[in-house]
Amino acid sequence: MVTAIDTSVLLDVLLNDPRHAPASIAALHRAASEGPLAICDAVLAEIVPVLTAGDLPQFLADWKLSFLPSTQQVGILAGEMFRA
């Protein structure tokens, strides 16, 4: 099973949040033990500002995060689900 990772979890790790980082790191390890981890366009855009130039590829590799870009159909489905 692929697990989609939310921005807040990655920001906890990247910013070493003293309150939430330990739980977020544990959640990432747990999810990774169950299958691949993935991020979408929005998550990628939201973590780039906290990384130094050029650090993104290493961060993604370190956490074995795959980038899965979305499509228009995915956006429409998400909107329909949100509306329901």
Protein Blocks (a to p, Z undefined) as FASTA:
>chain_A
ZZdddfklmmmmmnopaklmmmmmmmmmmmmmnoccdddfklmmmmmmmpcehklmmmmm
mnopacddddfklmmmmmmmmmZZ
